[in-house]
Amino acid sequence: MKRVALIHGWGGSFTATWEADGWSCALRAAGFDPVGGTIAGHGPEGGSHDPADYADLAGDLAAKLPAGLYGAIGFSLGTKLLLELEARSPGSLGRLVLGGIGDNIFAPEAAGPALVAALRGETADPPPQVKALLAYAAKSGSDPACLAALLERPANPVLTEDRLATVKAPILIFNSRDDAVAQPDTRLCRAMPHARHHLIEGPGHVALTSDVRFREAAVAFLSK
């Protein structure tokens, strides 16, 4: 059976992001074997509270993934890490479905400081985007101190147009037009002109994985 890795976003988990939204069932029905990949510092098992210990998130993820993947699906931070691994070893992950990512891939996350402050109880009323990300993170059972440390980690991954030019994998970029985190995505699409690009109306950032259009497009792309 063709193995497909599913990599959650910051604050998420395989169970809370993919299984809860029906991805495992949909992939199995299409003849794939879904495999969860947990980003360091996430999930009930926790992790380090020292940002320095998250200096190579992609390398840590690679050590957890099985060999011989047919493809991989990422969301948000998970997408960044898949692209980093693809840039390091072009074609090694098979077909890639990249959701919830755009031109923000080239710069530090704008919401990072506000998220850290909220995770540490230093703000009483965070902005709506931060509240949505915190609600997403709460579903995974992750340690808030771990998530804060992740946001304060040494900058990684660091992706540029030159590095993305080495990408060989067939790629689908799937985004929501109303995603305040990932939009715009024109610079990312220009950096990988061979990638397919699908932009839908709604549902914003954190709800993207629960949108059936994303799931169906991903399964169709992997099935080609």
C-alpha positions as CSV (number, residue, x, y, z in Angstrom):
1,M,0.0,0.0,0.0
2,K,1.2,3.5,-0.8
3,R,2.3,5.4,2.3
4,V,1.4,9.0,2.7
5,A,2.6,11.1,5.6
6,L,0.4,13.8,7.1
7,I,2.2,16.7,8.9
8,H,0.1,19.0,11.1
9,G,0.7,22.7,11.7
10,W,2.0,24.6,14.7
11,G,0.0,23.6,17.7
12,G,-1.7,20.7,16.0
13,S,-1.3,16.9,16.0
14,F,-2.0,14.0,13.7
15,T,-5.1,13.1,15.7
16,A,-6.5,16.6,16.2
17,T,-5.8,17.8,12.7
18,W,-6.1,14.9,10.3
19,E,-8.0,12.1,11.9
20,A,-10.6,14.4,13.4
21,D,-11.3,15.8,10.0
22,G,-11.6,12.5,8.2
23,W,-8.4,12.4,6.3
24,S,-7.2,9.0,7.4
25,C,-10.5,7.4,6.3
26,A,-10.5,9.2,3.0
27,L,-7.0,8.2,2.2
28,R,-7.5,4.5,3.2
29,A,-10.7,4.5,1.0
30,A,-8.5,5.7,-1.9
31,G,-5.9,2.9,-1.4
32,F,-3.3,4.8,0.6
33,D,-1.8,4.1,4.0
34,P,-1.8,7.3,6.1
35,V,1.1,7.9,8.5
36,G,1.2,10.6,11.1
37,G,4.3,12.7,11.6
38,T,4.5,14.7,14.8
39,I,6.5,17.9,14.9
40,A,8.9,18.2,17.8
41,G,7.3,19.7,21.0
42,H,3.8,18.8,20.0
43,G,1.3,16.4,21.5
44,P,0.7,15.2,25.0
45,E,4.2,13.8,25.2
46,G,5.5,17.3,25.4
47,G,9.2,18.2,24.9
48,S,11.8,20.8,25.7
49,H,11.1,24.3,27.0
50,D,14.4,25.5,25.5
51,P,14.0,27.2,22.1
52,A,17.6,26.1,21.2
53,D,16.4,22.5,21.2
54,Y,14.2,23.2,18.2
55,A,17.0,24.4,15.9
56,D,16.3,21.8,13.2
57,L,12.6,20.9,13.1
58,A,12.9,19.4,9.6
59,G,15.7,17.1,10.6
60,D,13.8,15.9,13.7
61,L,10.7,15.2,11.5
62,A,12.8,13.4,8.9
63,A,14.0,11.0,11.5
64,K,10.4,10.0,12.4
65,L,9.2,9.5,8.8
66,P,9.3,6.0,7.2
67,A,11.4,5.4,4.1
68,G,9.8,5.0,0.7
69,L,6.9,7.4,1.1
70,Y,4.6,7.7,-1.9
71,G,3.7,11.3,-0.9
72,A,3.1,13.7,2.0
73,I,0.4,16.2,2.9
74,G,1.3,19.2,5.1
75,F,-0.6,22.1,6.7
76,S,1.0,25.4,7.7
77,L,4.2,24.7,9.6
78,G,4.0,21.1,8.4
79,T,4.1,22.4,4.9
80,K,7.2,24.5,5.6
81,L,9.0,21.4,6.9
82,L,8.1,19.3,4.0
83,L,9.4,21.9,1.6
84,E,12.6,22.1,3.6
85,L,13.1,18.4,3.4
86,E,12.3,18.5,-0.4
87,A,14.9,21.2,-0.8
88,R,17.5,19.1,1.0
89,S,16.7,16.0,-1.0
90,P,14.6,16.7,-4.1
91,G,12.1,14.1,-4.9
92,S,12.6,12.0,-1.8
93,L,9.1,12.5,-0.4
94,G,7.1,11.7,-3.5
95,R,4.1,13.8,-4.4
96,L,3.5,16.8,-2.1
97,V,0.2,18.5,-1.1
98,L,0.9,21.8,0.6
99,G,-1.9,23.6,2.4
100,G,-2.1,26.8,4.4
101,I,1.1,28.3,3.2
102,G,2.0,31.3,1.1
103,D,4.5,34.1,1.0
104,N,4.8,33.9,4.8
105,I,7.2,31.1,4.1
106,F,9.9,33.6,3.4
107,A,9.6,35.6,6.6
108,P,9.1,35.1,10.4
109,E,5.5,34.5,11.4
110,A,3.9,37.9,12.2
111,A,1.7,36.4,14.9
112,G,4.6,34.8,16.8
113,P,5.2,37.4,19.5
114,A,1.5,37.7,20.2
115,L,1.1,33.9,20.4
116,V,4.0,33.6,22.9
117,A,2.5,36.4,25.1
118,A,-0.9,34.6,25.1
119,L,0.6,31.2,25.8
120,R,2.4,32.7,28.8
121,G,-0.7,34.4,30.1
122,E,0.8,37.9,29.4
123,T,-2.2,39.2,27.5
124,A,-5.9,39.2,28.5
125,D,-7.5,39.7,25.1
126,P,-5.4,38.5,22.1
127,P,-6.4,39.4,18.5
128,P,-8.9,37.1,16.7
129,Q,-6.2,35.4,14.5
130,V,-4.2,34.6,17.7
131,K,-7.4,33.3,19.4
132,A,-8.1,31.0,16.4
133,L,-4.5,29.6,16.5
134,L,-4.7,29.0,20.3
135,A,-8.0,27.2,19.9
136,Y,-6.4,25.0,17.2
137,A,-3.5,24.3,19.6
138,A,-5.8,23.4,22.5
139,K,-7.2,20.4,20.6
140,S,-3.8,18.7,20.5
141,G,-3.1,18.6,24.2
142,S,0.3,20.2,23.6
143,D,2.2,21.9,26.5
144,P,1.9,25.7,26.0
145,A,5.5,26.1,27.2
146,C,6.7,23.8,24.5
147,L,4.7,25.7,21.9
148,A,6.0,29.0,23.1
149,A,9.6,27.7,22.9
150,L,9.0,26.5,19.3
151,L,8.0,30.0,18.3
152,E,11.2,31.4,19.9
153,R,13.4,28.8,18.2
154,P,16.5,29.8,16.1
155,A,15.1,30.7,12.6
156,N,14.3,27.4,10.8
157,P,13.4,26.4,8.2
158,V,14.8,29.2,6.1
159,L,13.5,28.9,2.5
160,T,14.4,31.1,-0.4
161,E,13.5,31.2,-4.1
162,D,16.9,29.7,-4.9
163,R,16.4,26.8,-2.6
164,L,12.8,26.2,-3.9
165,A,14.1,26.2,-7.5
166,T,15.7,22.8,-6.7
167,V,12.4,21.2,-5.9
168,K,11.5,18.2,-8.1
169,A,8.4,16.7,-6.6
170,P,5.0,17.1,-8.1
171,I,3.3,19.7,-5.9
172,L,-0.2,20.9,-5.2
173,I,-0.5,24.2,-3.3
174,F,-4.0,24.5,-1.8
175,N,-5.1,27.6,0.0
176,S,-8.0,29.7,1.1
177,R,-8.4,33.2,-0.2
178,D,-9.5,34.3,3.3
179,D,-6.4,32.9,5.0
180,A,-4.9,35.8,6.9
181,V,-1.8,33.8,7.7
182,A,-0.9,32.4,4.3
183,Q,-2.2,35.0,1.9
184,P,-0.9,36.3,-0.5
185,D,0.8,33.3,-2.0
186,T,1.9,34.7,-5.4
187,R,5.6,34.8,-4.5
188,L,5.6,31.2,-3.4
189,C,3.8,30.1,-6.6
190,R,6.3,32.0,-8.7
191,A,9.2,30.3,-6.9
192,M,7.7,26.9,-8.0
193,P,6.1,27.4,-11.4
194,H,5.6,23.7,-12.0
195,A,3.4,23.4,-8.9
196,R,-0.4,23.3,-9.3
197,H,-2.2,26.0,-7.4
198,H,-5.8,25.8,-6.1
199,L,-7.4,28.8,-4.3
200,I,-10.8,28.5,-2.7
201,E,-13.2,31.0,-1.1
202,G,-13.2,30.6,2.7
203,P,-12.6,28.9,5.2
204,G,-9.7,30.9,6.6
205,H,-6.5,29.3,8.0
206,V,-7.1,26.9,10.9
207,A,-10.3,25.5,9.3
208,L,-8.7,24.6,6.0
209,T,-8.1,20.9,6.9
210,S,-11.8,20.5,7.8
211,D,-12.9,21.7,4.3
212,V,-13.9,18.8,2.2
213,R,-12.6,20.5,-1.0
214,F,-9.1,20.4,0.4
215,R,-9.4,16.7,1.3
216,E,-10.9,15.7,-2.1
217,A,-8.3,17.7,-4.1
218,A,-5.5,16.2,-2.1
219,V,-6.7,12.6,-2.7
220,A,-7.3,13.3,-6.4
221,F,-3.8,14.8,-6.8
222,L,-2.2,11.8,-5.0
223,S,-4.2,9.4,-7.1
224,K,-2.8,10.6,-10.4
